[in-house]
Amino acid sequence: MSAAATSLVEIPQAWTLPYRGKVAMACLIIAESAIFTIFVVAYLFYLGKSLTGPTSSEVLETPIFFTICLLSSSVTVHLASKSLERNNRPAFLALWSLTIILGGLFLFGTGEEWHRLIYEHGLTISTNLFGTTYYSLVGLHAFHVTAGLIMLTVVLIFGLAGRLDKDQFRRVDVLALYWHFVDAVWVIVFTVVYIVGR
């Protein structure tokens, strides 16, 4: 075989296993997506079937500001992860802290909305079908945000203690992937509850 022909033959690159943390997170996200799908379908199925009030159109207010906070946190967590990859610890800590603050603001907004619905409108999880499906769906998402904030805070503590550097980038990236999932789910929940459901 001539040298020219040999140069045209592509040498296959060695295949490496994907990072197991990302594989595990992908499996978790698939399972959690199935659970959220069930709750979303249930919400849509029972929409408008409550025999008594209050209804979604009467009591829900669109949480624009808190939605912007949560979606912005997806940007900050991505930038934080990239900062750690470049071993820029000060930028990582600042952006990671901002992510926690934005997520905390979103969770505060959810709590504020629930307080208003319960004490001003008398809507609880047992009031009617709307209350049951609303608190179940939004509550499931709030639970995931809370779990994410706890994990983000643990990472921040390690970062402040000087225990994080470029070597832990992939682990941090896996957690960022979970946070992106939480944000993506909120886009669906927001659309179903505050746009389609009203």
N, C-alpha and C positions, 0 to 999 in steps of 0.2 A: 504494500500500500504506500502510495506516495505521501510526501510530507504535507502536501496541500490537502489531500483527502483526510489525512489524520487530523489536521487542524479543524476540519469541518465536523468531526465527530464530537458530540457534546459529552463530556464526562459528567455522569450523574453525581450530584452533591450528596453527601452523607445525610440521611434523614435523622433528625433528633426528635425525641419525645417532647410534646408541648409541656410547658410548666404545669405541674400537677395542681398548683393552687388555682390557676385559671380554669383548669378542667373541672375541679371541684366546684368553683363558683358558678361556672356555666351550668352544671347539673343542678345546683341549688336554684339558680334563676329560672331554669325550665320548670322545675317543680313548683316554685312560687308563682310563676306565671299561670300555671294550671289552676292554682287556688284562686288567684285574682280573677281569672276568667269566670269561674263558677260564681263568684260574688257579683261581678259585673252583670252577668246574664240574669241572675236572680233579681238584681236591682231593676233591670230593664223589663223583666217579665212582670214584676209586681207594680211597675210604675202606673200611677193613676187608678189603682185598684183599692185604695184605702176607702173604707166606708165612712170614716169620720176624719175630721181635720186635725191639725193643720196639714196642708199640702206643701209640696216643695215650692210652688210658685208663690205661696203666701209668706213663707218664712226665710227662704234661702237668699243670702246676699253673696254676690260673686267675689271671692277673695283674690282680687287681682294683685294687690301688693305682696301678699304672702306667697302667692304662686311665683311671682317674679323673684322673690327671695330664694325659694327652693330651686328654681331653674338656674339661677345665677350660681348657686352653690355647686352645680355640676361643672361649671367653668372653673371655679376656684379650686376644686379638688383635682381637676385635671392638671391645672397649672402647678399646683403643689406637688403632685406626683412627678411631673417633669423637672421641677426644681430639685427634688431629692435625687433624681437620676443624674443630674448635673452636679450633684454634691453641694448645692447651694442651700445649706441648712437654714439660714435666716429667712430666705424667701419661702422655703417650705413651711417653716413654723408660722409665718405670718399668714400665708394663704390657707393653710390647714385650719388655723384658728378662725379665719374669716368664714370658712366652710361651716364650722361648728356654729358660729354665730348666726349665719343665714338659716341653717337647719333649725336652730333653736327658735328663731323668729317665726318660722313656718309652724312649728309645733305650738308655739304660743298662740298664733292665729287660730289654729284648730281648736285649742282649748277655749279661747275667747268666743268662738262661734258656738261651741257646744254649750257654754254657760248662757249665752243669749237665747239659744233655742230652748233650753230646759227651763230657765227662770222667767223669760219674757213670753214665750209661746207655749210652754207646757209640753214640748215635744221630747219624749223620752224613747228609749228603745222598745218600750211596751205600749206606746200610745196607739200606734196604727202600723200598717204595713210599710208605709213610707219611713216612719221612725226606725223600724226594725232593720230595713235594708240600708237606710242611710248610715246609721251608726255602725252597722256591721262592715260596710264597705269602707267608709272613711276611717273607721276605727282600726281596721286591718292595716290600712296604709299608715296610719299614725303609729301603730305598733312597730312597723318596719322602720319608720323614721327614727323612733326612739332607740331601737336596737342599733341602727346605724350610728346615731349620735354617741351612744355608749362606746362603740368600737372606735370611732374617730377620736373620742376623748382619751381612751387608753393609749392610742398611738401618739397623741399630743403629749401625754405625760412622759412616755418613753423619749420623745423628741426633746422635750425640755430637760430631761435628765441626761441628755447627751448619748442616748443609747441607739440612735438611728443615724445611719449614714447610707451611702450609695449602695452598700451590700444588701440593704433591706428594701431596695426600690421595688422589686417584683412583688413582695408581700403587700406593700402599701398600694401598689397598683391593683391588686386583687380587691382590696377594700374599696378603692375608688370605683371599680367596676360595679360592686354592689350598690354604691351610692348613685351611680348613673341609672341603675335599674329602678331604684326607688323614685328617682325623678321622672323617668320614662313612664312608670306606672301612674304617677300623679297626673300626667298629661291626659291619660285615658280616663282616670277617675274624674278629673275636672271636666272633661268633655261630656261624660255621661251624666254626672250629677248636676253641674251648673249650666250646661248648654242644652243638651238633649232633654234632660229631665225636667226642665222648666218650661 
